Amino acid sequence: MDDKTNGQSQSKFWNPVFIISLAISLVIVVWAVGFNENFSVVSNEILNFLEVNFGWLYLLSVLAFVFFSIAIAASKYGKIKLGPDDSEPEYSTISWFAMLFGCGMGIGLIFWGLSEPICHFAAPMAGIDPGTDAAAMFAMRSTFMDWGFHAWAIFCVMGLGLAYVSFRLGKPQLVSAVLEPLIGEKNAKGWLGKLVDILAIFATVCGIVTSLGLGTMQIGAGLEHMTNGAIPNTLVTLVAIVVIISVVYIGTAVIGIDKGIQTVGNINLVLAVALVVLCFVLGPSIDQLNNLVGGLGAYFQNFFQDSLLLSAYGDNSWSLGWRVFYWAWWIAWAPFVGMFIARISKGRTIREFVAGVMLVPSIVAIVWCAVLGSMGISLWKNGVFSFEQLVTLSGTPEVALFETFSHYPLGIVISVIAIVLVCTFFITSANSGTFALSMLSSNGDLNPSKTKMLFWGLVQSALAIGMLMAGGLKPLQTMSVGSAFPFMFVLIAVMFAIPKALASEDKAKVGSADNIVELPSQVQNE
């Protein structure tokens, strides 16, 4: 009996989706580490081909995701719960928001929240002169769009589909299960469904490993800057950071969401609020408020134009390099973030889910970018930075944050908080990613084995170290964006699958109600 049970357990652990996705991930990383130059060339060619030939489709699709999310929340289906009708949310609203924000954009906002506005200010799109008021306004509205409603609409579509089929319909929390209303149960459980889940795992692995690397680079640069080189930003330091952080994030993932991930998510929220408040109080407060208000006005005024920012005959280099790349990057993250968001959203209504996922994190991200993004540009305006220094900082985002903070009161305190926050965001992203990978490779099991979580955690850490040793993460990031191209079509399909499933449920309820109404008259006639 024990042998049989152990055999079934081993079979469940080493299922085809897990084996194939792991093999593909390892082959890609061996290629990236062992033949880095060739890998870089190929990945860049793939990305360039997709951006140039399908940039229009990325822009149209992501705008459609925004409209779909708003429409489904405002529809009659908005009151349907993601779970049984009597279910209640498993986590408090504050903890839910904290985990949403932490797993979705944590490290990225630390890395780019201050640097991206500087990049757009120093090198805006064609037709706008660098270093002008117009460039500053463009920088704010563009950063708001990159981190705002469009990005979270992508996560919302994927997360809503996963939460609905899992908690409402009782199906495995797999991307393939979301497509069942369109492709049928046989295809969803067959090779087509397995292919979709394998692609989801591969995109997730690449995305998480890249984020781990970015976070590590940010921590290394911060430690070197604050210690005046006493802790050098060398490969040895970066590997040590990965090892130390890995012990924490693997441990919190194994402990589980309730005790581990939720606790770290709450810490993230407190530290993030503290950082923003300090930056606002000690920074150029009027500039920050003006950029927030003016940037929001420009964001909404140019919403449609910036959402579809392409020209048939003009210079599209900025749009392809920033806007299309960001949309492709968020789509690459959709399987992982969507799955984790779904996992923590049981018991909430569709309307509540959409409002929480799209509105709150977007507002936080916009405020964040306005407060931190203004700090670097204001130093240039006040003559502290030359324009050349600003251009240099735009090319080194891992250094820009700490260099900028050093010119403000209590800069060392703000930098320490920033490094700790990078660490906690690092942990949140990695352990929620570990949890999602374990679910995806365990046939959608909401409580995957601790062994599998430990395994995926070690794999991610090893891959991050390997990429850092190979000399950079950009090729892997590029490849993950390219490999996630099929997911744009998966998300488009999900937009049709969700209403179809909801309509089927609605029809079943009406049929059930009709039967109940007819029964008394039938009995009476008898």
N, C-alpha and C positions, 0 to 999 in steps of 0.2 A: 504493500500500500504506500509506504513511504517512498520507495523507489519510483513508483508510478507518479506520485505527486511531484517528486523532484524532477522527473523527466518532463512533465507538463510545464513545470516552472522554467526549466532550461529552454524548452521549446518556445515559450512565451517571451523569454528574454532575448533569444537569438532568432527573432522573427525575420522574414525576408526584407521588410522595410528597413529595419535596423541595420542588418548586415550590408545591404546594398548602399544605403545612404552613408554609412560609416566608411565603406570602401571608396566611394566617390570622393568623399571629403578628404580622406588620407591621400589619395592619388593626386588631387588638386594641390594639396599643401606640399607634398613631396616635390611636385613639379615647381611650385612657387619657391621653395627653399633651395632645391638642388639646381634649378635652371631658371634663376630669377630673371635674368635679362630676357630670355625667350618668353617667359610667362608674362612679363610686363608688356612686351610688344604685342603679343596675341590678345591680352585682355584689353589693352587700349584700342586695338583695331576693332574688337567686338563692340566695345562701348561707343566708339565713334560711329560705327555703322548704325547702331540702334538709335542713337541720338539724332543723327542727320536724317535717317529715313523714317523714323517713327516718333520723332519729337512731337509732331502734331497730335498723334494718338495718345501719348502720355498726357498732354495738356487737356485734351477733350475728356479723357477718361476720368482724370482726377476732379475736374469741375463737375462731371456727372456724379461722382461719389458724394460731393458736397450737397448737390440738389437732392439726391436720393436719400441721404441721411435725414435732411430736414423734412422731406416729404413723408417718409415712413413714420417719423416721430409725430408729425402733425395729423396723420391719418387716423382712421378709426382703430387701427391696430396698435396705436401708441399706448393704449392702456393695458395691453396684454403683458403678463408677467413672464420673465425668463425663468420659468419653473412652474410648478403647480399653482393654481389660483390662490391657494392659502399660504404660499411660501413667503418668507421674509428674508431681507438681505443678511448675509452671513457676517458682513463687516460694517463697522460704523461708517458714516459718510466721510468723515475726516480721514480715516485709515484707507478707505477706498480711493479717495482723491490722491492720497500720498503714494499709494502703490501704482495708480494709473500714471502719474507724472514720473515717478522714479523709473519704471520699467520702460516707458516710452521715449524719453528724451533727456534723461538726467545728464549723462556724461557729455552728450552733444551740445547741450545748452551751456555748460561750463566752458567747453572747448571753443564754441563759436559765438556765444552770446555777446561777448565784447568784441571779438575779432571780425565777425562778418560785417557789421556796419562799417568798420574801418576799411575792409576790402572793397565794399561797394562805393564808399566815399572816395577812395584812392583810385579806383578803376571802375567807374559806372558803365552802364551800357552805352553803345554808340549814340551820339547826339547830345550827351550830357557832359559838360566839362568837369574834370576831376577837381576836387577841393573847393567847390562852389556851394552856395546855399541849395541850389537845385540838386546837387550831388548828395548833400546831407539828407534832404527830404527823400530822395530816391533810396538812399541807404536804409532808412528806417522803414519805409513802406515795403521794400523788398524783403528785408529780414523778417518783418511781421508776417508776410505771406509765406515765406519758407518754413516758418515754425508755427504757423497758426492753423486756421480752420481746415485748409486743404489737407495738411498732413494728418490731422486727427480724423478727418473724414475717411481716409484710407484705412486707418486702424479700426474705425467705427464699423465699416462695412464688414470687414473680416470678423471682428469680435462679435458683432450682433449675430451673424450667421452661425458661428460656433456655439454661442451661448444658447441660441434658440433651439438648435437641433439637439444639443446635449441635455439641457435642463427642462425644456418643454416637451421634446419628442422622445427623450430617453435614448438617443443614439450616441455612439462614441464621439468624443470631442476631437474629430479629425476634419481636415479641410475637405477630404473626399466625401464625408458624410453630408456636408453642407450642400454639395452639388447633386445629391441623390434625387431631389424633386425634378431636376432637369435631365440627368443621364440615367436614372433608374437605379434600383438597388443592386442589380447584378453588376453593372459597370462600376458603381461606387465601391463595391467590395472586390472587384476584379482587378485586372492589370492596370486599367486606366486610373482607378482610385489610388492604387499603390504608387503609380508614377507621380500623381499629384502630391501625395504625402512625402515621397522621397525628395521631390523638388523643394517642398516646404522645409524639410530638415536641412538640406544642403544650403539653402539661402539663409536659414537661421544660423547655422554654424559659421558661415562666412561673416555675417553681420555681427554676431556676438564677438567673434575673435577680433574683428577690426575694432570694435568698441573697446575691448579689453586693451588692445594696443594703444589706442588714442588716450585712454585714461592713464595708462602707464607712462606714456610720454609726457602727459600733463603733470603728473605727480613728480616725475624725475626732473623736469624743467623747473618746477616750483621749489623743490628741495635745493637744487643747485643755486637758484637765484636767492633764496632766503638765507642760505648758509655761506654766501659769497664763495661758492666753489668748494667748500669743505666736503660736501657730498656731491661728487661730480656726476653729471648726467651721462654715465657710461653704460655699456651693455650689461656689465655686471650689476650695476645699480638697478637697471630696468628689470633684469631677470629676478633679482631679489624682491622687487616690488610685486611682480606677478606671483611669485611663490607665496609671499606673506598674505596678499589679498585673496589668493586662491583658497588658502586654508579657511579663511573666514567665510567666503561666499559658498564654498562647497558644504561647509558645516551648517550654514543657515538654510541652504536648500534641502539638505538631508533632514534637518529638524522639522521642516515643513513651513507652510504659509502662515499658519496661525502664530507659531512661536518665533519663527525666524524672519521670513520676508516681511511680514507685517510690522515687526518691531523696527527693522532697519528702515522701512518706508516711513514710519512715523518720525524717526530721527532725521531722515532726509528733509522732511517738511519743516521741522523746527530750524535746522541749519540753513535751509534755503531762505526762509523768511528772515532769519537773522542777517544773512549776507546781503539781501536786497535792502533791508532797512538801513544797515550800516552804510552801504554804498550810496543810498539816497541822502541820508543825513550828512555824511562827510563829503559827498560828491557835489557836482554842479547841479543842485536841485532844480533850479529854474530851467536850465537846459534840458534836464531829464523830463520835467513836466511838459515843456514845450514840444519836445520830440515825441512824447507819448501821445499828446493830444493832436498835434499836427500830423504825426505819422499815421495815426488812426484815421484821420480825415482823408489823407492821401491814399491810404490802404483801401478804404471803402469807395472813394471816388474813382479809383482806377482798378477796382476789383475785377471786372470782366476783361478789361484790356490787359492787365498783368497776368490774368489766368490763362490767356490765349496769346502770349507774347511771342509771335513769330511773324516773319516777313518773307514773302516769296523771293524778293530781290535784294533785300537789305542785309545788314550784318547781324546774323543770329548767334554770334559766338558767345555773347553774354547769356542769352536765353538757354542755349544748349549746355553751356558750362555750369550754370547755376540752377536755373529753374527746372529744366528737364532732368538734370542730374539729381536734384533733390527729390523730385517726384519718383524717379526710378529707385532712389535709395530708400525712401519711405515704403515703397511697394515691396522692396526686398525685406524690409522689417515686418511687413504685414502678418505673415504666418506666426511669427514669434510673439509680437506684441498683441495681435488679435487673440491668440490662444490664451495668453496670460490674463488679458482684460476679461475675456469670457469666463475664465476659471474663477475670478473673484467677484463676478457680477450676478450670481444666482439670486433670484428673489426680487430683482429690480424690474420695473416696467420698461418696455421698449422706449417710451418717451423719456423716462428718467435716465436710461442707459445712454441714449443719444445726447441728451443735454449734458450729462456728466462727462462723457468721453470727448465730445467736440468742444463744448463751451468753456468749461473750467480750465483744463490744461492749456487751451489756446490763449485765454486771458492771462494766465500766469506767465506763459512764454512771451507774450507781447510786452507785459510790464517788465519782465526780466531783461529783455533785449533793449528796451527803452532806457532802463536805468544803467545797465552795464555798458551798453553800446555808446551812450552819450559821454562816458568818462574818457575814452580815448580821443574822440573827436574834439572834445572841449579842451583837452591839453594842447592840441594843435592850435585851436582858436586863440588860446591864451598865450601862445608863444613858447610853451614848454617843449613841445615836439616840433621839429621841422617837418615839412611835408615828406622829405626823403625818409626821415625816421618812421613816419606813419606808414609809408609804402613798405619799408623793411618789416615792420611789425605785422603788416597784413600777410606777409609770407611766412611768418613764424607764429601761428596762433597759440601754440603751447607756451610760448614765452610772453606774448603780448599781454596776457591777463596780469601776470605778476609784475611786469615792467610798468604797466599803467597804475596798478595799485600802489606801487612804491612812491608815486608822486602825490599821494593823498595822505591826510592825517590818519594815523593808526593803520598805515598800509600793511605793516607786518601782521597785525591782528586779522585784517581782512584776508590776507594771503593764507594765513593758517586755517581760517574757517573754510576758505576755498579748497585747500588741499584735503582737509577732512571730508568736505562735501563731495569732492571727486571720488574719494575712497568709498564713501557710503553709497553714492550713485553707482560706482563701479560694482559694488557688492550687489545692489538691487538688480541692476541689469543682468549681471552674470548669473545670480541664483534664480531669477525668474526665467532667464533663458535656459538654464539647466533643467528647471522644472518643465518648461514647455517642450524641450527636446526629448525628455524622458516620456512625457505624455504622447508625443507624436510617434515615438518609436515603441510604444507599448499599446498600440491599437486604441489610443484615446483614453487610456485609464486615467481617471481623475486623481488617483493616488498611486503613482508609479513607484516601483520598488526603490528603496534607498541605494541598493547596489547599482542600479542603472543611473541614478542621479550622481552617485560618486564617480561612476565610469565617465559620463558625459562631462562632468566637471574637470576631471583630469585630462580628458581629450582636449577640451577648450584651452586649458592652461598650457598644455604642451604645444598646441598649434600657435598660440600667441607668442610663446617664447621662440618657436621656430621662425615665425615671420619677422620678429625683431632681429633675430640673428641673421636673417637673409638681407636685412638692410632697409626694410620699410614695409608698411601696410597698404600703401596706395594700390598696388596691383591686385591684392586680395579684395580690397574694397571695390575696385573696378570690376573684377570678375564676379563678385557677388551681385552687383547691380545688373550686369549682363545676364547672369544665370537666372535672375528673378524676372526677366522679361516675360516668360510665360505666365507669371502670376498676375500680370495686368489683365490677361484674358480670364483667369480664374476669378478675379475680383469682379469683372464685368458679368461673368456668369452668376456670381453670388447675388448680384443686384436683381437678377431675374428669378433666382431660386428662392430667395426669402419671401417676396410677395406671393409666389406660387404656393409655397408651404403655408403661409398665413391664410390665403384664400381657401385652401383645402381644409384647414382647421375650422374656418368660419363656416364653410359649407357643411362640414360634419356636425357642427353645433346646431345649425338651422335644421338639418335633417333629424337630429335627435330631438329637438324641441317640437318639430311637427309630429313625430311619433307619439310624444307625450300628450300632445293636445288631442290627437285622434283616438287615443286609447279609450277614454271614458265613453265616447259615443259608440265605439265598437262594442264595448262591454254592455252598454245600455241597449243596443239593438239586439244583442244576444239574449 
